[in-house]
Amino acid sequence: MPRIWYEQGFHFSFFAADGGEPAHVHVRKGNGAGKWWIGDASEAKSRGFTRAERSRIARIVREQRERFQEAWDREFGSGG
């Protein structure tokens, strides 16, 4: 699970088997874990994050959308 970004204690990464789904990132911090869609920065699922942390994650995904999409395309090919 290569880490593609780290900010404010949040680790953003992909799983090797993620390529069959639309572009997204997995996020971990402490006991929290979740998945956010890159395209609209919406939360697919999460556990262990506070409401404020989930908002912060969505903001980071919006701010880093281009970086995340480029990393996705390098890993899985474009079109995700």
Phi and psi restraints in degrees (range 20) as a CNS / XPLOR table:
assign (resid 1 and name C) (resid 2 and name N)
       (resid 2 and name CA) (resid 2 and name C) 1.0 -70.1 20.0 2
assign (resid 2 and name N) (resid 2 and name CA)
       (resid 2 and name C) (resid 3 and name N) 1.0 134.0 20.0 2
assign (resid 2 and name C) (resid 3 and name N)
       (resid 3 and name CA) (resid 3 and name C) 1.0 -78.6 20.0 2
assign (resid 3 and name N) (resid 3 and name CA)
       (resid 3 and name C) (resid 4 and name N) 1.0 129.4 20.0 2
assign (resid 3 and name C) (resid 4 and name N)
       (resid 4 and name CA) (resid 4 and name C) 1.0 -104.6 20.0 2
assign (resid 4 and name N) (resid 4 and name CA)
       (resid 4 and name C) (resid 5 and name N) 1.0 -17.7 20.0 2
assign (resid 4 and name C) (resid 5 and name N)
       (resid 5 and name CA) (resid 5 and name C) 1.0 -160.7 20.0 2
assign (resid 5 and name N) (resid 5 and name CA)
       (resid 5 and name C) (resid 6 and name N) 1.0 148.8 20.0 2
assign (resid 5 and name C) (resid 6 and name N)
       (resid 6 and name CA) (resid 6 and name C) 1.0 -138.3 20.0 2
assign (resid 6 and name N) (resid 6 and name CA)
       (resid 6 and name C) (resid 7 and name N) 1.0 125.3 20.0 2
assign (resid 6 and name C) (resid 7 and name N)
       (resid 7 and name CA) (resid 7 and name C) 1.0 -154.0 20.0 2
assign (resid 7 and name N) (resid 7 and name CA)
       (resid 7 and name C) (resid 8 and name N) 1.0 133.8 20.0 2
assign (resid 7 and name C) (resid 8 and name N)
       (resid 8 and name CA) (resid 8 and name C) 1.0 52.8 20.0 2
assign (resid 8 and name N) (resid 8 and name CA)
       (resid 8 and name C) (resid 9 and name N) 1.0 34.1 20.0 2
assign (resid 8 and name C) (resid 9 and name N)
       (resid 9 and name CA) (resid 9 and name C) 1.0 85.1 20.0 2
assign (resid 9 and name N) (resid 9 and name CA)
       (resid 9 and name C) (resid 10 and name N) 1.0 -4.3 20.0 2
assign (resid 9 and name C) (resid 10 and name N)
       (resid 10 and name CA) (resid 10 and name C) 1.0 -91.4 20.0 2
assign (resid 10 and name N) (resid 10 and name CA)
       (resid 10 and name C) (resid 11 and name N) 1.0 131.6 20.0 2
assign (resid 10 and name C) (resid 11 and name N)
       (resid 11 and name CA) (resid 11 and name C) 1.0 -102.1 20.0 2
assign (resid 11 and name N) (resid 11 and name CA)
       (resid 11 and name C) (resid 12 and name N) 1.0 123.5 20.0 2
assign (resid 11 and name C) (resid 12 and name N)
       (resid 12 and name CA) (resid 12 and name C) 1.0 -108.7 20.0 2
assign (resid 12 and name N) (resid 12 and name CA)
       (resid 12 and name C) (resid 13 and name N) 1.0 130.1 20.0 2
assign (resid 12 and name C) (resid 13 and name N)
       (resid 13 and name CA) (resid 13 and name C) 1.0 -154.2 20.0 2
assign (resid 13 and name N) (resid 13 and name CA)
       (resid 13 and name C) (resid 14 and name N) 1.0 175.2 20.0 2
assign (resid 13 and name C) (resid 14 and name N)
       (resid 14 and name CA) (resid 14 and name C) 1.0 -120.3 20.0 2
assign (resid 14 and name N) (resid 14 and name CA)
       (resid 14 and name C) (resid 15 and name N) 1.0 160.0 20.0 2
assign (resid 14 and name C) (resid 15 and name N)
       (resid 15 and name CA) (resid 15 and name C) 1.0 -103.6 20.0 2
assign (resid 15 and name N) (resid 15 and name CA)
       (resid 15 and name C) (resid 16 and name N) 1.0 149.2 20.0 2
assign (resid 15 and name C) (resid 16 and name N)
       (resid 16 and name CA) (resid 16 and name C) 1.0 -58.2 20.0 2
assign (resid 16 and name N) (resid 16 and name CA)
       (resid 16 and name C) (resid 17 and name N) 1.0 -30.8 20.0 2
assign (resid 16 and name C) (resid 17 and name N)
       (resid 17 and name CA) (resid 17 and name C) 1.0 -88.8 20.0 2
assign (resid 17 and name N) (resid 17 and name CA)
       (resid 17 and name C) (resid 18 and name N) 1.0 6.9 20.0 2
assign (resid 17 and name C) (resid 18 and name N)
       (resid 18 and name CA) (resid 18 and name C) 1.0 -74.2 20.0 2
assign (resid 18 and name N) (resid 18 and name CA)
       (resid 18 and name C) (resid 19 and name N) 1.0 -15.1 20.0 2
assign (resid 18 and name C) (resid 19 and name N)
       (resid 19 and name CA) (resid 19 and name C) 1.0 -59.3 20.0 2
assign (resid 19 and name N) (resid 19 and name CA)
       (resid 19 and name C) (resid 20 and name N) 1.0 -20.3 20.0 2
assign (resid 19 and name C) (resid 20 and name N)
       (resid 20 and name CA) (resid 20 and name C) 1.0 -82.1 20.0 2
assign (resid 20 and name N) (resid 20 and name CA)
       (resid 20 and name C) (resid 21 and name N) 1.0 -2.9 20.0 2
assign (resid 20 and name C) (resid 21 and name N)
       (resid 21 and name CA) (resid 21 and name C) 1.0 -110.4 20.0 2
assign (resid 21 and name N) (resid 21 and name CA)
       (resid 21 and name C) (resid 22 and name N) 1.0 166.0 20.0 2
assign (resid 21 and name C) (resid 22 and name N)
       (resid 22 and name CA) (resid 22 and name C) 1.0 -60.3 20.0 2
assign (resid 22 and name N) (resid 22 and name CA)
       (resid 22 and name C) (resid 23 and name N) 1.0 158.1 20.0 2
assign (resid 22 and name C) (resid 23 and name N)
       (resid 23 and name CA) (resid 23 and name C) 1.0 -57.8 20.0 2
assign (resid 23 and name N) (resid 23 and name CA)
       (resid 23 and name C) (resid 24 and name N) 1.0 129.8 20.0 2
assign (resid 23 and name C) (resid 24 and name N)
       (resid 24 and name CA) (resid 24 and name C) 1.0 -156.0 20.0 2
assign (resid 24 and name N) (resid 24 and name CA)
       (resid 24 and name C) (resid 25 and name N) 1.0 167.2 20.0 2
assign (resid 24 and name C) (resid 25 and name N)
       (resid 25 and name CA) (resid 25 and name C) 1.0 -125.3 20.0 2
assign (resid 25 and name N) (resid 25 and name CA)
       (resid 25 and name C) (resid 26 and name N) 1.0 148.6 20.0 2
assign (resid 25 and name C) (resid 26 and name N)
       (resid 26 and name CA) (resid 26 and name C) 1.0 -97.7 20.0 2
assign (resid 26 and name N) (resid 26 and name CA)
       (resid 26 and name C) (resid 27 and name N) 1.0 141.1 20.0 2
assign (resid 26 and name C) (resid 27 and name N)
       (resid 27 and name CA) (resid 27 and name C) 1.0 -126.2 20.0 2
assign (resid 27 and name N) (resid 27 and name CA)
       (resid 27 and name C) (resid 28 and name N) 1.0 135.7 20.0 2
assign (resid 27 and name C) (resid 28 and name N)
       (resid 28 and name CA) (resid 28 and name C) 1.0 -135.3 20.0 2
assign (resid 28 and name N) (resid 28 and name CA)
       (resid 28 and name C) (resid 29 and name N) 1.0 143.7 20.0 2
assign (resid 28 and name C) (resid 29 and name N)
       (resid 29 and name CA) (resid 29 and name C) 1.0 -161.2 20.0 2
assign (resid 29 and name N) (resid 29 and name CA)
       (resid 29 and name C) (resid 30 and name N) 1.0 121.4 20.0 2
assign (resid 29 and name C) (resid 30 and name N)
       (resid 30 and name CA) (resid 30 and name C) 1.0 56.5 20.0 2
assign (resid 30 and name N) (resid 30 and name CA)
       (resid 30 and name C) (resid 31 and name N) 1.0 -125.7 20.0 2
assign (resid 30 and name C) (resid 31 and name N)
       (resid 31 and name CA) (resid 31 and name C) 1.0 -89.5 20.0 2
assign (resid 31 and name N) (resid 31 and name CA)
       (resid 31 and name C) (resid 32 and name N) 1.0 -1.3 20.0 2
assign (resid 31 and name C) (resid 32 and name N)
       (resid 32 and name CA) (resid 32 and name C) 1.0 -86.8 20.0 2
assign (resid 32 and name N) (resid 32 and name CA)
       (resid 32 and name C) (resid 33 and name N) 1.0 145.9 20.0 2
assign (resid 32 and name C) (resid 33 and name N)
       (resid 33 and name CA) (resid 33 and name C) 1.0 -152.1 20.0 2
assign (resid 33 and name N) (resid 33 and name CA)
       (resid 33 and name C) (resid 34 and name N) 1.0 148.1 20.0 2
assign (resid 33 and name C) (resid 34 and name N)
       (resid 34 and name CA) (resid 34 and name C) 1.0 -170.6 20.0 2
assign (resid 34 and name N) (resid 34 and name CA)
       (resid 34 and name C) (resid 35 and name N) 1.0 -178.7 20.0 2
assign (resid 34 and name C) (resid 35 and name N)
       (resid 35 and name CA) (resid 35 and name C) 1.0 -137.7 20.0 2
assign (resid 35 and name N) (resid 35 and name CA)
       (resid 35 and name C) (resid 36 and name N) 1.0 130.4 20.0 2
assign (resid 35 and name C) (resid 36 and name N)
       (resid 36 and name CA) (resid 36 and name C) 1.0 -125.4 20.0 2
assign (resid 36 and name N) (resid 36 and name CA)
       (resid 36 and name C) (resid 37 and name N) 1.0 135.7 20.0 2
assign (resid 36 and name C) (resid 37 and name N)
       (resid 37 and name CA) (resid 37 and name C) 1.0 -72.7 20.0 2
assign (resid 37 and name N) (resid 37 and name CA)
       (resid 37 and name C) (resid 38 and name N) 1.0 134.4 20.0 2
assign (resid 37 and name C) (resid 38 and name N)
       (resid 38 and name CA) (resid 38 and name C) 1.0 -71.3 20.0 2
assign (resid 38 and name N) (resid 38 and name CA)
       (resid 38 and name C) (resid 39 and name N) 1.0 -41.1 20.0 2
assign (resid 38 and name C) (resid 39 and name N)
       (resid 39 and name CA) (resid 39 and name C) 1.0 -56.1 20.0 2
assign (resid 39 and name N) (resid 39 and name CA)
       (resid 39 and name C) (resid 40 and name N) 1.0 -47.4 20.0 2
assign (resid 39 and name C) (resid 40 and name N)
       (resid 40 and name CA) (resid 40 and name C) 1.0 -120.9 20.0 2
assign (resid 40 and name N) (resid 40 and name CA)
       (resid 40 and name C) (resid 41 and name N) 1.0 7.9 20.0 2
assign (resid 40 and name C) (resid 41 and name N)
       (resid 41 and name CA) (resid 41 and name C) 1.0 59.4 20.0 2
assign (resid 41 and name N) (resid 41 and name CA)
       (resid 41 and name C) (resid 42 and name N) 1.0 26.1 20.0 2
assign (resid 41 and name C) (resid 42 and name N)
       (resid 42 and name CA) (resid 42 and name C) 1.0 -88.3 20.0 2
assign (resid 42 and name N) (resid 42 and name CA)
       (resid 42 and name C) (resid 43 and name N) 1.0 153.7 20.0 2
assign (resid 42 and name C) (resid 43 and name N)
       (resid 43 and name CA) (resid 43 and name C) 1.0 -80.7 20.0 2
assign (resid 43 and name N) (resid 43 and name CA)
       (resid 43 and name C) (resid 44 and name N) 1.0 124.3 20.0 2
assign (resid 43 and name C) (resid 44 and name N)
       (resid 44 and name CA) (resid 44 and name C) 1.0 -83.3 20.0 2
assign (resid 44 and name N) (resid 44 and name CA)
       (resid 44 and name C) (resid 45 and name N) 1.0 -44.4 20.0 2
assign (resid 44 and name C) (resid 45 and name N)
       (resid 45 and name CA) (resid 45 and name C) 1.0 -168.4 20.0 2
assign (resid 45 and name N) (resid 45 and name CA)
       (resid 45 and name C) (resid 46 and name N) 1.0 154.8 20.0 2
assign (resid 45 and name C) (resid 46 and name N)
       (resid 46 and name CA) (resid 46 and name C) 1.0 -164.0 20.0 2
assign (resid 46 and name N) (resid 46 and name CA)
       (resid 46 and name C) (resid 47 and name N) 1.0 162.8 20.0 2
assign (resid 46 and name C) (resid 47 and name N)
       (resid 47 and name CA) (resid 47 and name C) 1.0 -148.4 20.0 2
assign (resid 47 and name N) (resid 47 and name CA)
       (resid 47 and name C) (resid 48 and name N) 1.0 144.2 20.0 2
assign (resid 47 and name C) (resid 48 and name N)
       (resid 48 and name CA) (resid 48 and name C) 1.0 82.8 20.0 2
assign (resid 48 and name N) (resid 48 and name CA)
       (resid 48 and name C) (resid 49 and name N) 1.0 4.0 20.0 2
assign (resid 48 and name C) (resid 49 and name N)
       (resid 49 and name CA) (resid 49 and name C) 1.0 -103.8 20.0 2
assign (resid 49 and name N) (resid 49 and name CA)
       (resid 49 and name C) (resid 50 and name N) 1.0 144.4 20.0 2
assign (resid 49 and name C) (resid 50 and name N)
       (resid 50 and name CA) (resid 50 and name C) 1.0 -75.3 20.0 2
assign (resid 50 and name N) (resid 50 and name CA)
       (resid 50 and name C) (resid 51 and name N) 1.0 167.3 20.0 2
assign (resid 50 and name C) (resid 51 and name N)
       (resid 51 and name CA) (resid 51 and name C) 1.0 -58.5 20.0 2
assign (resid 51 and name N) (resid 51 and name CA)
       (resid 51 and name C) (resid 52 and name N) 1.0 -42.4 20.0 2
assign (resid 51 and name C) (resid 52 and name N)
       (resid 52 and name CA) (resid 52 and name C) 1.0 -63.1 20.0 2
assign (resid 52 and name N) (resid 52 and name CA)
       (resid 52 and name C) (resid 53 and name N) 1.0 -40.8 20.0 2
assign (resid 52 and name C) (resid 53 and name N)
       (resid 53 and name CA) (resid 53 and name C) 1.0 -65.2 20.0 2
assign (resid 53 and name N) (resid 53 and name CA)
       (resid 53 and name C) (resid 54 and name N) 1.0 -40.4 20.0 2
assign (resid 53 and name C) (resid 54 and name N)
       (resid 54 and name CA) (resid 54 and name C) 1.0 -63.5 20.0 2
assign (resid 54 and name N) (resid 54 and name CA)
       (resid 54 and name C) (resid 55 and name N) 1.0 -39.0 20.0 2
assign (resid 54 and name C) (resid 55 and name N)
       (resid 55 and name CA) (resid 55 and name C) 1.0 -64.8 20.0 2
assign (resid 55 and name N) (resid 55 and name CA)
       (resid 55 and name C) (resid 56 and name N) 1.0 -41.5 20.0 2
assign (resid 55 and name C) (resid 56 and name N)
       (resid 56 and name CA) (resid 56 and name C) 1.0 -63.2 20.0 2
assign (resid 56 and name N) (resid 56 and name CA)
       (resid 56 and name C) (resid 57 and name N) 1.0 -42.2 20.0 2
assign (resid 56 and name C) (resid 57 and name N)
       (resid 57 and name CA) (resid 57 and name C) 1.0 -61.8 20.0 2
assign (resid 57 and name N) (resid 57 and name CA)
       (resid 57 and name C) (resid 58 and name N) 1.0 -46.3 20.0 2
assign (resid 57 and name C) (resid 58 and name N)
       (resid 58 and name CA) (resid 58 and name C) 1.0 -59.4 20.0 2
assign (resid 58 and name N) (resid 58 and name CA)
       (resid 58 and name C) (resid 59 and name N) 1.0 -40.2 20.0 2
assign (resid 58 and name C) (resid 59 and name N)
       (resid 59 and name CA) (resid 59 and name C) 1.0 -63.7 20.0 2
assign (resid 59 and name N) (resid 59 and name CA)
       (resid 59 and name C) (resid 60 and name N) 1.0 -43.8 20.0 2
assign (resid 59 and name C) (resid 60 and name N)
       (resid 60 and name CA) (resid 60 and name C) 1.0 -62.5 20.0 2
assign (resid 60 and name N) (resid 60 and name CA)
       (resid 60 and name C) (resid 61 and name N) 1.0 -43.2 20.0 2
assign (resid 60 and name C) (resid 61 and name N)
       (resid 61 and name CA) (resid 61 and name C) 1.0 -61.7 20.0 2
assign (resid 61 and name N) (resid 61 and name CA)
       (resid 61 and name C) (resid 62 and name N) 1.0 -42.2 20.0 2
assign (resid 61 and name C) (resid 62 and name N)
       (resid 62 and name CA) (resid 62 and name C) 1.0 -61.8 20.0 2
assign (resid 62 and name N) (resid 62 and name CA)
       (resid 62 and name C) (resid 63 and name N) 1.0 -45.4 20.0 2
assign (resid 62 and name C) (resid 63 and name N)
       (resid 63 and name CA) (resid 63 and name C) 1.0 -67.0 20.0 2
assign (resid 63 and name N) (resid 63 and name CA)
       (resid 63 and name C) (resid 64 and name N) 1.0 -32.5 20.0 2
assign (resid 63 and name C) (resid 64 and name N)
       (resid 64 and name CA) (resid 64 and name C) 1.0 -104.9 20.0 2
assign (resid 64 and name N) (resid 64 and name CA)
       (resid 64 and name C) (resid 65 and name N) 1.0 13.6 20.0 2
assign (resid 64 and name C) (resid 65 and name N)
       (resid 65 and name CA) (resid 65 and name C) 1.0 -50.5 20.0 2
assign (resid 65 and name N) (resid 65 and name CA)
       (resid 65 and name C) (resid 66 and name N) 1.0 -47.6 20.0 2
assign (resid 65 and name C) (resid 66 and name N)
       (resid 66 and name CA) (resid 66 and name C) 1.0 -63.2 20.0 2
assign (resid 66 and name N) (resid 66 and name CA)
       (resid 66 and name C) (resid 67 and name N) 1.0 -45.0 20.0 2
assign (resid 66 and name C) (resid 67 and name N)
       (resid 67 and name CA) (resid 67 and name C) 1.0 -60.5 20.0 2
assign (resid 67 and name N) (resid 67 and name CA)
       (resid 67 and name C) (resid 68 and name N) 1.0 -46.1 20.0 2
assign (resid 67 and name C) (resid 68 and name N)
       (resid 68 and name CA) (resid 68 and name C) 1.0 -65.2 20.0 2
assign (resid 68 and name N) (resid 68 and name CA)
       (resid 68 and name C) (resid 69 and name N) 1.0 -42.3 20.0 2
assign (resid 68 and name C) (resid 69 and name N)
       (resid 69 and name CA) (resid 69 and name C) 1.0 -64.8 20.0 2
assign (resid 69 and name N) (resid 69 and name CA)
       (resid 69 and name C) (resid 70 and name N) 1.0 -41.3 20.0 2
assign (resid 69 and name C) (resid 70 and name N)
       (resid 70 and name CA) (resid 70 and name C) 1.0 -62.6 20.0 2
assign (resid 70 and name N) (resid 70 and name CA)
       (resid 70 and name C) (resid 71 and name N) 1.0 -41.2 20.0 2
assign (resid 70 and name C) (resid 71 and name N)
       (resid 71 and name CA) (resid 71 and name C) 1.0 -65.3 20.0 2
assign (resid 71 and name N) (resid 71 and name CA)
       (resid 71 and name C) (resid 72 and name N) 1.0 -40.3 20.0 2
assign (resid 71 and name C) (resid 72 and name N)
       (resid 72 and name CA) (resid 72 and name C) 1.0 -60.8 20.0 2
assign (resid 72 and name N) (resid 72 and name CA)
       (resid 72 and name C) (resid 73 and name N) 1.0 -47.5 20.0 2
assign (resid 72 and name C) (resid 73 and name N)
       (resid 73 and name CA) (resid 73 and name C) 1.0 -63.3 20.0 2
assign (resid 73 and name N) (resid 73 and name CA)
       (resid 73 and name C) (resid 74 and name N) 1.0 -36.6 20.0 2
assign (resid 73 and name C) (resid 74 and name N)
       (resid 74 and name CA) (resid 74 and name C) 1.0 -66.1 20.0 2
assign (resid 74 and name N) (resid 74 and name CA)
       (resid 74 and name C) (resid 75 and name N) 1.0 -38.5 20.0 2
assign (resid 74 and name C) (resid 75 and name N)
       (resid 75 and name CA) (resid 75 and name C) 1.0 -77.5 20.0 2
assign (resid 75 and name N) (resid 75 and name CA)
       (resid 75 and name C) (resid 76 and name N) 1.0 -43.6 20.0 2
assign (resid 75 and name C) (resid 76 and name N)
       (resid 76 and name CA) (resid 76 and name C) 1.0 -120.7 20.0 2
assign (resid 76 and name N) (resid 76 and name CA)
       (resid 76 and name C) (resid 77 and name N) 1.0 -5.7 20.0 2
assign (resid 76 and name C) (resid 77 and name N)
       (resid 77 and name CA) (resid 77 and name C) 1.0 92.9 20.0 2
assign (resid 77 and name N) (resid 77 and name CA)
       (resid 77 and name C) (resid 78 and name N) 1.0 158.3 20.0 2
assign (resid 77 and name C) (resid 78 and name N)
       (resid 78 and name CA) (resid 78 and name C) 1.0 -73.9 20.0 2
assign (resid 78 and name N) (resid 78 and name CA)
       (resid 78 and name C) (resid 79 and name N) 1.0 165.6 20.0 2
assign (resid 78 and name C) (resid 79 and name N)
       (resid 79 and name CA) (resid 79 and name C) 1.0 101.9 20.0 2
assign (resid 79 and name N) (resid 79 and name CA)
       (resid 79 and name C) (resid 80 and name N) 1.0 -3.7 20.0 2
